Amino acid sequence: MTISPRSIVSLLTGKFWAASLDKMNDPFEDRFKGSENRFLTDNCGVFCASKFEEVEGNILTNPLMWAHYTDNHTGIAIGLKTLSFAPNPSQIIYMSENEIENQFKSLLDSHKINKDIAITPLAEILFKYKPIYWKYENEYRQVHLRAANTYIDPNAEINEVVFGFRSKEEDELAVWSVLRNTIKYKKAINRNGRIEIDDYIPPMELNVKKYLQLNLDMTGVTHDKISRINSF
């Protein structure tokens, strides 16, 4: 995610934002707008995470994940150690768009015929399918009824933060100030166009002189002028 007030709240509390379908980054998730089945999804909040796999499908070294979700490699990836999900996370099933539409039609037709089908499992199933071009995300989801666009507790422990290779020193300090030495820190490194992940110690204070020097250089102040300024 990006470094923002929302991500700082997550780091402070361990709770994460569960967006409604119409607020998610894929606008085509919101398939039920204007339909009679809209009530099934309107009040559902979705918590999305990606499963880490070291060898195949390593999301931490996938540049698409960093480009799409961390404001062009400036944000962070938050590592979660699952305690016991409630509700259980569902692994996304990736299909062609036609297969998804046929699957939804079949599910909704079954619901019309058998009104005893519980709303909760049906809503969870409706959130379970995505087009095949999203497969690189290796996504898992929790669906929270009546918890749209609010913070939810995924019942998981934050145990790691990975900074993007373009992360800013002041953002790294903000993250460290929240979590201190309670977790592991790592950083994505751009090595010849490939992302690698290294252990990392974030800054524990800002180098004010460095930022002052940079600001003065950018505004065209010469080193001679800096010397005179520093003499006051």
N, C-alpha and C positions, 0 to 999 in steps of 0.2 A: 504494500500500500504506500501511498504518498505520506510524507511527514505533514501532518495537519492536526488541528485540535481533536479531530475524531480519532486519529491514530494514537495521540497522546493519552486520551481517555482510555483507549483499549490497553495501553501499556500500564496505566495506573491501576485499572480495575480488573483487568482480565476479561472484560466484557467486550463484545464486538457488535458492529452495526449489522442488523438484519434488514436488508432492503426489500421493498416490494418489487414485483416483477417490472412495473413500469419505470422504476428508478435504476434498474440494472444496466450494465454497459452494452448489453445486446438488446436492442429495442424489439427484436423479433421474438424474444421470450414472452412478451405480453400478447399471447395469441388469442385471448378470450375477450378482448375489448369489444363491447357492444353486443356480446352474446349472452344467452340465458345462463351460461355456465360461469359468468364473470364472478359470481358470489363465491365460488370455490377458491379463487386466488386473490381477491381484493385485499383480504385481511391477513394474508400470509407474509411473514418475513422470512427471508432466505439467508442463511449463513453459509458462505462458500469458502472452501479451503482446497488446497491441492496436496495430494499425497507425494511425499518425497521418496524417490527411489534412486539409490546411489549410481547404479549402472545404466539402466535403460529408462529414458524419460526423466532425466534429472532436471527438475523444474528450476533449480537454482542456477544452472548454467544455460538455461534457455533464454536467449535475448528477447524473445517475444513476450515472455512473462514480465521482464523488467521494463520493456518499452511500453506495454499496454497498461500496467498497473502501478508503476512507480514514478510516473512523470519523467519518462526518458532516463531511467537509471539513477534518479536522484533520491529515491525513497528507500524503503526497507522491506525485507521479508521477515515475517515473525514466525518462529518455530514453535509449534504447540505439541506438547506431550499429552496424548489423550488419556484422560482418567476413566471416564465412562460416559459416553455420549447419551444424552437424553433430550430429544429423541435420537435414535440411532442415525448415524450418517449414512446417506445413500450414495453409492458410487454412480456417477453419471454414465448413462448408456448413450453411446454416440451412434447415430443412424443418419441415413440420407433424409432430406427434408420430406420427401414423399412417404418414407417409412414412418416418420414421426407423426405426420398428419393422419395416416391410417391407424396408427396405434392410439392416438388421442380419440379419434372417432369411435373406435371399438370400445374404449374405456367409458366414454361418455354415453354411448348407446346402452352399455351394460348398466350404467347407473340409472338411466331412465327406466329401464325394465325392472330393475331390482332396487327399490328405494331403501332397502335394508343395508346397502353398502355404506359403510361409515364414511363420513366426509373426510376425516383425517387421513386415512390411508389413500383415499382417492386423490386428495390434494398433493400428498407426498409423491404419488406416482406421476402426476401431471408435471411436476418439477424435475423429473428424473431423466428426461431425454433432451439431448442437444445435437445439432448437426455435426457431422463428422469432422468439419474443419476446425472445431474447438478441441479436438482430441488431445492436442499437445498439453492442455491444462491439467490432465489427469485429476479431474475435479470430483470432490465429494461435497454433499450438501446436507444441512439440517433445515427442515421446514418447521417454522414456529407459527402455529395458528394464533391469530389475534395479537401478533407482535410485529406488525409491519412498520418499517422505518423507525426502529428503536434499538436499544442495546440489549443483547441477550447474553446469557452465560453458556458457553459451549461445553462447560465442565471439562476444561483442558488447561494445562499449566504452561505458561510461557517459559521456555527453557533456552531460547536462542534468538538473536537478532542478527540478520545479515544486511549490511549496508550496500547499496548500489555503488558501482564504481565512480559515479559522479556525485555521490552524496556530499553535502556541505558540512564543513567542520562544526558550524553552529547547530545544525540539525543533529549531528552525532553527539554533541555535548548535551543537547536536550534529551535525547534518548537515554544516554548514560546517567543523567541527573535523576531520571525517573526510576531506572532499574538498578543502577550502581553495579555492584559485583555479584548480583544474585543470579546472573545468567551468563552464557557464553556469547561472545561477540565474534563475528566474522565479517569479511568484506569481499565483495566481488571485484576481481581484478581483470582489466582488459589486457590480455597478453596476445599481441599480434592478431587481434580480431576475434579471439576466443575468450569466453568468460571462464575464469577459474576462481575458486573460493579459497581464501586464506584466513587463518586465524588473525585476530585484529584486536588492538587495544584502542578504544575510542579516546578522543581528547577529554581530559578532565578539567580543562580551563581553556579559554580562548587566548590565542596569541594576539593581543591587542595591537602591539607594535607592528606586526605583520599586516594587519588589516588597515592600520593607519597609513603605512607605507604604500600599500596597494591603492588606497583611495586617493592619496596625493599624486601618485604616478598617473592614475587615470584622468585626473583633472588637469594634467599638464604642469604641475609644480615641479621645478627642477630640484636636484639634490642639493644645490647650493642654497636654494630657498628653504629647503627642509632643515638644513643646518642652522640657518638664521632663526627659523621658527623654534627649533629645539633649544636655542640659546636663551629664550625668554624665561 
